[in-house]
Amino acid sequence: MQIPAGFRDSKLVRWGLAGLVLGTGPLLLAVAIAHLKGDPNPNPIGPGILAGVTFWPSLICVLIGWFKR
């Protein structure tokens, strides 16, 4: 399966994917580390706020870049 060329070249898609990775990555990493350590009640406040602030704008950028192509 190939990714369409217009999708790869869209700056909005690139920015949106970068925002998703950089915004939700720390939260996923904190949850994974807590799970590996056996922490039953992880409380990653900072990464959670970062993910909450960046998720929807990043997703909107990806969708606009996808439909704009």
Distance bins in CASP14 RR format, pairs under 12 A and 6 or more apart:
PFRMAT RR
TARGET T0000
AUTHOR 0000-0000-0000
RMODE 2
METHOD distances of the structure
MODEL  1
2 8 0 0 0 0 1 0 0 0 0 0 0
3 9 0 0 0 0 0 1 0 0 0 0 0
3 10 0 0 0 0 0 1 0 0 0 0 0
3 13 0 0 0 0 1 0 0 0 0 0 0
3 17 0 0 0 0 0 1 0 0 0 0 0
3 66 0 0 0 0 0 1 0 0 0 0 0
3 69 0 0 0 0 0 1 0 0 0 0 0
4 10 0 0 0 0 1 0 0 0 0 0 0
4 13 0 0 0 0 0 1 0 0 0 0 0
4 65 0 0 0 0 0 1 0 0 0 0 0
4 66 0 0 0 0 1 0 0 0 0 0 0
4 69 1 0 0 1 0 0 0 0 0 0 0
5 13 0 0 0 0 0 1 0 0 0 0 0
5 69 0 0 0 0 1 0 0 0 0 0 0
6 12 0 0 0 0 0 1 0 0 0 0 0
6 13 0 0 0 0 1 0 0 0 0 0 0
6 14 0 0 0 0 0 1 0 0 0 0 0
6 65 0 0 0 0 1 0 0 0 0 0 0
6 66 0 0 0 0 1 0 0 0 0 0 0
6 67 0 0 0 0 0 1 0 0 0 0 0
6 68 0 0 0 0 1 0 0 0 0 0 0
6 69 1 0 1 0 0 0 0 0 0 0 0
7 13 1 0 1 0 0 0 0 0 0 0 0
7 14 0 0 0 0 1 0 0 0 0 0 0
7 17 0 0 0 0 0 1 0 0 0 0 0
7 62 0 0 0 0 1 0 0 0 0 0 0
7 63 0 0 0 0 0 1 0 0 0 0 0
7 65 1 0 0 1 0 0 0 0 0 0 0
7 66 1 0 0 1 0 0 0 0 0 0 0
7 67 0 0 0 0 0 1 0 0 0 0 0
7 68 0 0 0 0 0 1 0 0 0 0 0
7 69 1 0 1 0 0 0 0 0 0 0 0
8 14 0 0 0 0 1 0 0 0 0 0 0
8 17 0 0 0 0 0 1 0 0 0 0 0
8 65 0 0 0 0 0 1 0 0 0 0 0
8 66 0 0 0 0 0 1 0 0 0 0 0
8 69 0 0 0 0 1 0 0 0 0 0 0
9 65 0 0 0 0 0 1 0 0 0 0 0
9 68 0 0 0 0 0 1 0 0 0 0 0
9 69 0 0 0 0 1 0 0 0 0 0 0
10 16 0 0 0 0 1 0 0 0 0 0 0
10 17 0 0 0 0 1 0 0 0 0 0 0
10 61 0 0 0 0 1 0 0 0 0 0 0
10 62 0 0 0 0 1 0 0 0 0 0 0
10 63 0 0 0 0 0 1 0 0 0 0 0
10 64 0 0 0 0 1 0 0 0 0 0 0
10 65 1 0 1 0 0 0 0 0 0 0 0
10 66 1 0 0 1 0 0 0 0 0 0 0
10 67 0 0 0 0 0 1 0 0 0 0 0
10 68 1 0 0 1 0 0 0 0 0 0 0
10 69 1 0 1 0 0 0 0 0 0 0 0
11 17 0 0 0 0 0 1 0 0 0 0 0
11 18 0 0 0 0 0 1 0 0 0 0 0
11 61 0 0 0 0 1 0 0 0 0 0 0
11 62 0 0 0 0 0 1 0 0 0 0 0
11 64 0 0 0 0 0 1 0 0 0 0 0
11 65 0 0 0 0 1 0 0 0 0 0 0
11 68 0 0 0 0 0 1 0 0 0 0 0
11 69 0 0 0 0 0 1 0 0 0 0 0
12 18 0 0 0 0 0 1 0 0 0 0 0
12 19 0 0 0 0 0 1 0 0 0 0 0
12 57 0 0 0 0 0 1 0 0 0 0 0
12 58 0 0 0 0 0 1 0 0 0 0 0
12 59 0 0 0 0 0 1 0 0 0 0 0
12 60 0 0 0 0 1 0 0 0 0 0 0
12 61 1 0 1 0 0 0 0 0 0 0 0
12 62 1 0 0 1 0 0 0 0 0 0 0
12 63 0 0 0 0 1 0 0 0 0 0 0
12 64 1 0 1 0 0 0 0 0 0 0 0
12 65 1 1 0 0 0 0 0 0 0 0 0
12 66 0 0 0 0 1 0 0 0 0 0 0
12 67 0 0 0 0 1 0 0 0 0 0 0
12 68 1 0 0 1 0 0 0 0 0 0 0
12 69 0 0 0 0 1 0 0 0 0 0 0
13 19 0 0 0 0 0 1 0 0 0 0 0
13 20 0 0 0 0 0 1 0 0 0 0 0
13 58 0 0 0 0 0 1 0 0 0 0 0
13 59 0 0 0 0 0 1 0 0 0 0 0
13 60 0 0 0 0 0 1 0 0 0 0 0
13 61 1 0 0 1 0 0 0 0 0 0 0
13 62 1 0 1 0 0 0 0 0 0 0 0
13 63 0 0 0 0 1 0 0 0 0 0 0
13 64 0 0 0 0 1 0 0 0 0 0 0
13 65 1 0 1 0 0 0 0 0 0 0 0
13 66 1 0 0 1 0 0 0 0 0 0 0
13 67 0 0 0 0 0 1 0 0 0 0 0
13 68 0 0 0 0 1 0 0 0 0 0 0
13 69 0 0 0 0 1 0 0 0 0 0 0
14 20 0 0 0 0 0 1 0 0 0 0 0
14 21 0 0 0 0 0 1 0 0 0 0 0
14 58 0 0 0 0 0 1 0 0 0 0 0
14 61 0 0 0 0 1 0 0 0 0 0 0
14 62 0 0 0 0 1 0 0 0 0 0 0
14 65 0 0 0 0 1 0 0 0 0 0 0
14 66 0 0 0 0 0 1 0 0 0 0 0
15 21 0 0 0 0 0 1 0 0 0 0 0
15 22 0 0 0 0 0 1 0 0 0 0 0
15 54 0 0 0 0 0 1 0 0 0 0 0
15 57 0 0 0 0 1 0 0 0 0 0 0
15 58 1 0 0 1 0 0 0 0 0 0 0
15 59 0 0 0 0 0 1 0 0 0 0 0
15 60 0 0 0 0 0 1 0 0 0 0 0
15 61 1 0 1 0 0 0 0 0 0 0 0
15 62 0 0 0 0 1 0 0 0 0 0 0
15 64 0 0 0 0 0 1 0 0 0 0 0
15 65 0 0 0 0 1 0 0 0 0 0 0
16 22 0 0 0 0 1 0 0 0 0 0 0
16 23 0 0 0 0 0 1 0 0 0 0 0
16 24 0 0 0 0 0 1 0 0 0 0 0
16 54 0 0 0 0 1 0 0 0 0 0 0
16 55 0 0 0 0 0 1 0 0 0 0 0
16 56 0 0 0 0 0 1 0 0 0 0 0
16 57 1 0 0 1 0 0 0 0 0 0 0
16 58 1 0 1 0 0 0 0 0 0 0 0
16 59 1 0 0 1 0 0 0 0 0 0 0
16 60 0 0 0 0 1 0 0 0 0 0 0
16 61 1 1 0 0 0 0 0 0 0 0 0
16 62 1 0 1 0 0 0 0 0 0 0 0
16 63 0 0 0 0 1 0 0 0 0 0 0
16 64 0 0 0 0 1 0 0 0 0 0 0
16 65 0 0 0 0 1 0 0 0 0 0 0
16 66 0 0 0 0 0 1 0 0 0 0 0
17 23 0 0 0 0 0 1 0 0 0 0 0
17 24 0 0 0 0 0 1 0 0 0 0 0
17 54 0 0 0 0 0 1 0 0 0 0 0
17 58 1 0 0 1 0 0 0 0 0 0 0
17 59 0 0 0 0 1 0 0 0 0 0 0
17 61 0 0 0 0 1 0 0 0 0 0 0
17 62 1 0 0 1 0 0 0 0 0 0 0
17 63 0 0 0 0 0 1 0 0 0 0 0
17 65 0 0 0 0 0 1 0 0 0 0 0
17 66 0 0 0 0 0 1 0 0 0 0 0
18 24 0 0 0 0 0 1 0 0 0 0 0
18 25 0 0 0 0 0 1 0 0 0 0 0
18 54 0 0 0 0 1 0 0 0 0 0 0
18 57 0 0 0 0 0 1 0 0 0 0 0
18 58 1 0 0 1 0 0 0 0 0 0 0
18 61 0 0 0 0 1 0 0 0 0 0 0
18 62 0 0 0 0 0 1 0 0 0 0 0
19 25 0 0 0 0 1 0 0 0 0 0 0
19 26 0 0 0 0 0 1 0 0 0 0 0
19 50 0 0 0 0 0 1 0 0 0 0 0
19 51 0 0 0 0 0 1 0 0 0 0 0
19 52 0 0 0 0 0 1 0 0 0 0 0
19 53 0 0 0 0 0 1 0 0 0 0 0
19 54 1 0 1 0 0 0 0 0 0 0 0
19 55 0 0 0 0 1 0 0 0 0 0 0
19 56 0 0 0 0 0 1 0 0 0 0 0
19 57 1 0 0 1 0 0 0 0 0 0 0
19 58 1 0 1 0 0 0 0 0 0 0 0
19 59 0 0 0 0 1 0 0 0 0 0 0
19 60 0 0 0 0 0 1 0 0 0 0 0
19 61 1 0 0 1 0 0 0 0 0 0 0
19 62 0 0 0 0 1 0 0 0 0 0 0
20 27 0 0 0 0 0 1 0 0 0 0 0
20 28 0 0 0 0 0 1 0 0 0 0 0
20 50 0 0 0 0 0 1 0 0 0 0 0
20 51 0 0 0 0 1 0 0 0 0 0 0
20 52 0 0 0 0 0 1 0 0 0 0 0
20 54 1 0 0 1 0 0 0 0 0 0 0
20 55 1 0 0 1 0 0 0 0 0 0 0
20 56 0 0 0 0 0 1 0 0 0 0 0
20 57 0 0 0 0 1 0 0 0 0 0 0
20 58 1 0 1 0 0 0 0 0 0 0 0
20 59 1 0 0 1 0 0 0 0 0 0 0
20 60 0 0 0 0 0 1 0 0 0 0 0
20 61 0 0 0 0 1 0 0 0 0 0 0
20 62 1 0 0 1 0 0 0 0 0 0 0
20 63 0 0 0 0 0 1 0 0 0 0 0
21 27 0 0 0 0 0 1 0 0 0 0 0
21 28 0 0 0 0 1 0 0 0 0 0 0
21 29 0 0 0 0 0 1 0 0 0 0 0
21 50 0 0 0 0 0 1 0 0 0 0 0
21 51 0 0 0 0 0 1 0 0 0 0 0
21 54 0 0 0 0 1 0 0 0 0 0 0
21 55 0 0 0 0 0 1 0 0 0 0 0
21 58 0 0 0 0 1 0 0 0 0 0 0
21 62 0 0 0 0 0 1 0 0 0 0 0
22 28 0 0 0 0 0 1 0 0 0 0 0
22 29 0 0 0 0 0 1 0 0 0 0 0
22 47 0 0 0 0 0 1 0 0 0 0 0
22 50 0 0 0 0 1 0 0 0 0 0 0
22 51 0 0 0 0 1 0 0 0 0 0 0
22 53 0 0 0 0 0 1 0 0 0 0 0
22 54 1 0 0 1 0 0 0 0 0 0 0
22 55 0 0 0 0 0 1 0 0 0 0 0
22 58 0 0 0 0 1 0 0 0 0 0 0
23 29 0 0 0 0 0 1 0 0 0 0 0
23 30 0 0 0 0 0 1 0 0 0 0 0
23 46 0 0 0 0 0 1 0 0 0 0 0
23 47 0 0 0 0 1 0 0 0 0 0 0
23 48 0 0 0 0 1 0 0 0 0 0 0
23 49 0 0 0 0 0 1 0 0 0 0 0
23 50 1 0 1 0 0 0 0 0 0 0 0
23 51 1 0 1 0 0 0 0 0 0 0 0
23 52 0 0 0 0 1 0 0 0 0 0 0
23 53 0 0 0 0 1 0 0 0 0 0 0
23 54 1 0 1 0 0 0 0 0 0 0 0
23 55 1 0 0 1 0 0 0 0 0 0 0
23 56 0 0 0 0 0 1 0 0 0 0 0
23 57 0 0 0 0 0 1 0 0 0 0 0
23 58 1 0 0 1 0 0 0 0 0 0 0
23 59 0 0 0 0 0 1 0 0 0 0 0
24 30 0 0 0 0 0 1 0 0 0 0 0
24 31 0 0 0 0 0 1 0 0 0 0 0
24 44 0 0 0 0 0 1 0 0 0 0 0
24 47 0 0 0 0 1 0 0 0 0 0 0
24 48 0 0 0 0 1 0 0 0 0 0 0
24 49 0 0 0 0 0 1 0 0 0 0 0
24 50 0 0 0 0 1 0 0 0 0 0 0
24 51 1 0 1 0 0 0 0 0 0 0 0
24 52 0 0 0 0 1 0 0 0 0 0 0
24 53 0 0 0 0 0 1 0 0 0 0 0
24 54 1 0 0 1 0 0 0 0 0 0 0
24 55 1 0 0 1 0 0 0 0 0 0 0
24 56 0 0 0 0 0 1 0 0 0 0 0
24 58 0 0 0 0 1 0 0 0 0 0 0
24 59 0 0 0 0 0 1 0 0 0 0 0
25 31 0 0 0 0 1 0 0 0 0 0 0
25 32 0 0 0 0 1 0 0 0 0 0 0
25 33 0 0 0 0 0 1 0 0 0 0 0
25 44 0 0 0 0 0 1 0 0 0 0 0
25 47 1 0 0 1 0 0 0 0 0 0 0
25 48 0 0 0 0 0 1 0 0 0 0 0
25 50 0 0 0 0 1 0 0 0 0 0 0
25 51 1 0 0 1 0 0 0 0 0 0 0
25 52 0 0 0 0 0 1 0 0 0 0 0
25 54 0 0 0 0 1 0 0 0 0 0 0
25 55 0 0 0 0 0 1 0 0 0 0 0
25 58 0 0 0 0 0 1 0 0 0 0 0
26 32 0 0 0 0 0 1 0 0 0 0 0
26 33 0 0 0 0 0 1 0 0 0 0 0
26 44 1 0 0 1 0 0 0 0 0 0 0
26 45 0 0 0 0 0 1 0 0 0 0 0
26 46 1 0 0 1 0 0 0 0 0 0 0
26 47 1 0 1 0 0 0 0 0 0 0 0
26 48 1 0 0 1 0 0 0 0 0 0 0
26 49 0 0 0 0 0 1 0 0 0 0 0
26 50 1 0 0 1 0 0 0 0 0 0 0
26 51 1 0 0 1 0 0 0 0 0 0 0
26 52 0 0 0 0 0 1 0 0 0 0 0
26 53 0 0 0 0 0 1 0 0 0 0 0
26 54 0 0 0 0 0 1 0 0 0 0 0
27 33 0 0 0 0 0 1 0 0 0 0 0
27 34 0 0 0 0 0 1 0 0 0 0 0
27 42 0 0 0 0 1 0 0 0 0 0 0
27 43 0 0 0 0 0 1 0 0 0 0 0
27 44 1 0 1 0 0 0 0 0 0 0 0
27 45 0 0 0 0 0 1 0 0 0 0 0
27 46 0 0 0 0 1 0 0 0 0 0 0
27 47 1 1 0 0 0 0 0 0 0 0 0
27 48 1 0 1 0 0 0 0 0 0 0 0
27 49 0 0 0 0 1 0 0 0 0 0 0
27 50 1 0 0 1 0 0 0 0 0 0 0
27 51 1 0 1 0 0 0 0 0 0 0 0
27 52 0 0 0 0 1 0 0 0 0 0 0
27 53 0 0 0 0 0 1 0 0 0 0 0
27 54 0 0 0 0 1 0 0 0 0 0 0
27 55 0 0 0 0 1 0 0 0 0 0 0
28 34 0 0 0 0 0 1 0 0 0 0 0
28 35 0 0 0 0 0 1 0 0 0 0 0
28 42 0 0 0 0 0 1 0 0 0 0 0
28 44 0 0 0 0 1 0 0 0 0 0 0
28 47 0 0 0 0 1 0 0 0 0 0 0
28 48 0 0 0 0 0 1 0 0 0 0 0
28 50 0 0 0 0 0 1 0 0 0 0 0
28 51 0 0 0 0 1 0 0 0 0 0 0
28 55 0 0 0 0 0 1 0 0 0 0 0
29 35 0 0 0 0 0 1 0 0 0 0 0
29 36 0 0 0 0 0 1 0 0 0 0 0
29 42 0 0 0 0 0 1 0 0 0 0 0
29 44 0 0 0 0 1 0 0 0 0 0 0
29 47 1 0 0 1 0 0 0 0 0 0 0
29 48 0 0 0 0 0 1 0 0 0 0 0
29 50 0 0 0 0 0 1 0 0 0 0 0
29 51 0 0 0 0 0 1 0 0 0 0 0
30 36 0 0 0 0 0 1 0 0 0 0 0
30 37 0 0 0 0 0 1 0 0 0 0 0
30 39 0 0 0 0 1 0 0 0 0 0 0
30 42 1 0 0 1 0 0 0 0 0 0 0
30 43 0 0 0 0 1 0 0 0 0 0 0
30 44 1 1 0 0 0 0 0 0 0 0 0
30 45 0 0 0 0 1 0 0 0 0 0 0
30 46 0 0 0 0 1 0 0 0 0 0 0
30 47 1 0 1 0 0 0 0 0 0 0 0
30 48 0 0 0 0 1 0 0 0 0 0 0
30 49 0 0 0 0 0 1 0 0 0 0 0
30 50 0 0 0 0 0 1 0 0 0 0 0
30 51 0 0 0 0 1 0 0 0 0 0 0
31 37 0 0 0 0 0 1 0 0 0 0 0
31 38 0 0 0 0 0 1 0 0 0 0 0
31 39 0 0 0 0 1 0 0 0 0 0 0
31 41 0 0 0 0 0 1 0 0 0 0 0
31 42 1 0 0 1 0 0 0 0 0 0 0
31 43 0 0 0 0 0 1 0 0 0 0 0
31 44 1 0 0 1 0 0 0 0 0 0 0
31 47 0 0 0 0 1 0 0 0 0 0 0
31 48 0 0 0 0 1 0 0 0 0 0 0
31 51 0 0 0 0 0 1 0 0 0 0 0
32 38 0 0 0 0 0 1 0 0 0 0 0
32 39 0 0 0 0 0 1 0 0 0 0 0
32 42 0 0 0 0 1 0 0 0 0 0 0
32 44 0 0 0 0 0 1 0 0 0 0 0
32 47 0 0 0 0 0 1 0 0 0 0 0
33 39 0 0 0 0 1 0 0 0 0 0 0
33 42 0 0 0 0 1 0 0 0 0 0 0
33 44 0 0 0 0 1 0 0 0 0 0 0
33 47 0 0 0 0 0 1 0 0 0 0 0
34 40 0 0 0 0 1 0 0 0 0 0 0
34 41 0 0 0 0 1 0 0 0 0 0 0
34 42 1 1 0 0 0 0 0 0 0 0 0
34 43 0 0 0 0 1 0 0 0 0 0 0
34 44 1 0 0 1 0 0 0 0 0 0 0
34 47 0 0 0 0 0 1 0 0 0 0 0
35 41 0 0 0 0 0 1 0 0 0 0 0
35 42 1 0 0 1 0 0 0 0 0 0 0
35 44 0 0 0 0 0 1 0 0 0 0 0
36 42 0 0 0 0 0 1 0 0 0 0 0
42 48 0 0 0 0 0 1 0 0 0 0 0
43 49 0 0 0 0 0 1 0 0 0 0 0
44 50 0 0 0 0 1 0 0 0 0 0 0
44 51 0 0 0 0 1 0 0 0 0 0 0
44 52 0 0 0 0 0 1 0 0 0 0 0
45 51 0 0 0 0 0 1 0 0 0 0 0
45 52 0 0 0 0 0 1 0 0 0 0 0
46 52 0 0 0 0 1 0 0 0 0 0 0
46 53 0 0 0 0 0 1 0 0 0 0 0
46 54 0 0 0 0 0 1 0 0 0 0 0
47 53 0 0 0 0 0 1 0 0 0 0 0
47 54 0 0 0 0 0 1 0 0 0 0 0
47 55 0 0 0 0 0 1 0 0 0 0 0
48 54 0 0 0 0 1 0 0 0 0 0 0
48 55 0 0 0 0 1 0 0 0 0 0 0
49 55 0 0 0 0 0 1 0 0 0 0 0
50 58 0 0 0 0 0 1 0 0 0 0 0
51 57 0 0 0 0 0 1 0 0 0 0 0
51 58 0 0 0 0 1 0 0 0 0 0 0
51 59 0 0 0 0 0 1 0 0 0 0 0
52 58 0 0 0 0 0 1 0 0 0 0 0
52 59 0 0 0 0 0 1 0 0 0 0 0
54 60 0 0 0 0 0 1 0 0 0 0 0
54 61 0 0 0 0 0 1 0 0 0 0 0
55 61 0 0 0 0 0 1 0 0 0 0 0
55 62 0 0 0 0 0 1 0 0 0 0 0
56 62 0 0 0 0 0 1 0 0 0 0 0
56 63 0 0 0 0 0 1 0 0 0 0 0
57 63 0 0 0 0 0 1 0 0 0 0 0
57 64 0 0 0 0 0 1 0 0 0 0 0
58 64 0 0 0 0 0 1 0 0 0 0 0
58 65 0 0 0 0 0 1 0 0 0 0 0
59 65 0 0 0 0 0 1 0 0 0 0 0
59 66 0 0 0 0 0 1 0 0 0 0 0
60 66 0 0 0 0 0 1 0 0 0 0 0
60 67 0 0 0 0 0 1 0 0 0 0 0
60 68 0 0 0 0 0 1 0 0 0 0 0
61 67 0 0 0 0 0 1 0 0 0 0 0
61 68 0 0 0 0 0 1 0 0 0 0 0
62 68 0 0 0 0 0 1 0 0 0 0 0
62 69 0 0 0 0 0 1 0 0 0 0 0
63 69 0 0 0 0 0 1 0 0 0 0 0
END
